[in-house]
Amino acid sequence: MPVNIDGSAGDEYLLHVVERVVDCFDEQRSSAPDQIGRIKKSVFRPEALPVELAAFRFPQFPTAVCWNGWMVERLVGLLGDQLESRLIWSEDPSLSPHPAPWGF
């Protein structure tokens, strides 16, 4: 979605609005949310993950945006060190999720 800012070029800024909410969260294998809804350990059901989407939300933590790995790689390629990416979950046991993925 384009963002129009007075004094900027017409295509200088874009906003990606993540509207899709996908029921792919494994509540039994994930940690319980804290008092503001953040989930420290997220586990997803691989068969339900929307890997074709750049990003999605899930019902148990609807304010969080989850970016799929292919899109994170693209964003890092565009933005470099201006973007911090944190792994929240992977099927690959050799990858370790960030210890505080939603903490800032």
DOKOL-670380 format. One record per residue (C-alpha): residue in one letter; x, y, z. Coordinates in steps of 0.05 Angstrom, whole numbers, plus 5000, padded with zeros to 4 digits. Layout:
residues N
+---------+------+-------+------+
| residuo | east | north |   up |
+---------+------+-------+------+
|       A |    X |     Y |    Z |
...
+---------+------+-------+------+
//
This chain:
residues 104
+---------+------+-------+------+
| residuo | east | north |   up |
+---------+------+-------+------+
|       M | 5000 |  5000 | 5000 |
|       P | 5031 |  5067 | 4981 |
|       V | 5042 |  5119 | 5036 |
|       N | 5037 |  5191 | 5014 |
|       I | 5080 |  5240 | 5053 |
|       D | 5083 |  5314 | 5035 |
|       G | 5149 |  5330 | 5003 |
|       S | 5169 |  5258 | 4986 |
|       A | 5169 |  5223 | 4919 |
|       G | 5105 |  5186 | 4904 |
|       D | 5135 |  5116 | 4909 |
|       E | 5186 |  5130 | 4963 |
|       Y | 5148 |  5095 | 5019 |
|       L | 5106 |  5032 | 5020 |
|       L | 5067 |  4999 | 5077 |
|       H | 5054 |  4925 | 5081 |
|       V | 4989 |  4914 | 5118 |
|       V | 4985 |  4843 | 5146 |
|       E | 4912 |  4825 | 5149 |
|       R | 4912 |  4749 | 5143 |
|       V | 4900 |  4713 | 5208 |
|       V | 4918 |  4639 | 5201 |
|       D | 4902 |  4584 | 5252 |
|       C | 4970 |  4549 | 5250 |
|       F | 4993 |  4556 | 5323 |
|       D | 5004 |  4494 | 5365 |
|       E | 4979 |  4516 | 5434 |
|       Q | 4997 |  4451 | 5469 |
|       R | 5071 |  4454 | 5449 |
|       S | 5079 |  4530 | 5458 |
|       S | 5087 |  4570 | 5521 |
|       A | 5029 |  4607 | 5552 |
|       P | 5024 |  4681 | 5536 |
|       D | 5049 |  4732 | 5587 |
|       Q | 5004 |  4786 | 5616 |
|       I | 5006 |  4828 | 5552 |
|       G | 4998 |  4768 | 5505 |
|       R | 5070 |  4756 | 5483 |
|       I | 5090 |  4683 | 5473 |
|       K | 5161 |  4665 | 5491 |
|       K | 5162 |  4596 | 5457 |
|       S | 5121 |  4590 | 5393 |
|       V | 5108 |  4525 | 5358 |
|       F | 5069 |  4522 | 5293 |
|       R | 5035 |  4465 | 5256 |
|       P | 5077 |  4458 | 5193 |
|       E | 5019 |  4432 | 5151 |
|       A | 4979 |  4495 | 5167 |
|       L | 5033 |  4548 | 5157 |
|       P | 5017 |  4597 | 5100 |
|       V | 5087 |  4594 | 5069 |
|       E | 5061 |  4628 | 5006 |
|       L | 5046 |  4692 | 5045 |
|       A | 5100 |  4743 | 5061 |
|       A | 5071 |  4752 | 5131 |
|       F | 5012 |  4730 | 5174 |
|       R | 4982 |  4736 | 5243 |
|       F | 4954 |  4681 | 5286 |
|       P | 4892 |  4683 | 5331 |
|       Q | 4928 |  4669 | 5397 |
|       F | 4972 |  4732 | 5389 |
|       P | 4936 |  4775 | 5337 |
|       T | 4980 |  4837 | 5348 |
|       A | 5043 |  4799 | 5328 |
|       V | 5064 |  4795 | 5255 |
|       C | 5102 |  4734 | 5233 |
|       W | 5144 |  4740 | 5170 |
|       N | 5161 |  4678 | 5131 |
|       G | 5235 |  4664 | 5121 |
|       W | 5236 |  4678 | 5046 |
|       M | 5208 |  4748 | 5059 |
|       V | 5256 |  4761 | 5116 |
|       E | 5314 |  4744 | 5069 |
|       R | 5286 |  4792 | 5018 |
|       L | 5277 |  4848 | 5069 |
|       V | 5347 |  4838 | 5097 |
|       G | 5374 |  4842 | 5026 |
|       L | 5338 |  4908 | 5016 |
|       L | 5349 |  4939 | 5085 |
|       G | 5414 |  4907 | 5110 |
|       D | 5430 |  4922 | 5182 |
|       Q | 5371 |  4970 | 5187 |
|       L | 5328 |  4909 | 5201 |
|       E | 5333 |  4862 | 5260 |
|       S | 5303 |  4793 | 5247 |
|       R | 5288 |  4744 | 5302 |
|       L | 5273 |  4671 | 5290 |
|       I | 5212 |  4650 | 5329 |
|       W | 5205 |  4579 | 5303 |
|       S | 5233 |  4530 | 5253 |
|       E | 5224 |  4457 | 5236 |
|       D | 5300 |  4453 | 5228 |
|       P | 5328 |  4427 | 5295 |
|       S | 5396 |  4458 | 5280 |
|       L | 5366 |  4528 | 5284 |
|       S | 5353 |  4560 | 5352 |
|       P | 5295 |  4608 | 5362 |
|       H | 5311 |  4675 | 5393 |
|       P | 5305 |  4672 | 5470 |
|       A | 5261 |  4734 | 5473 |
|       P | 5230 |  4741 | 5403 |
|       W | 5179 |  4794 | 5422 |
|       G | 5221 |  4833 | 5472 |
|       F | 5249 |  4901 | 5454 |
+---------+------+-------+------+
//
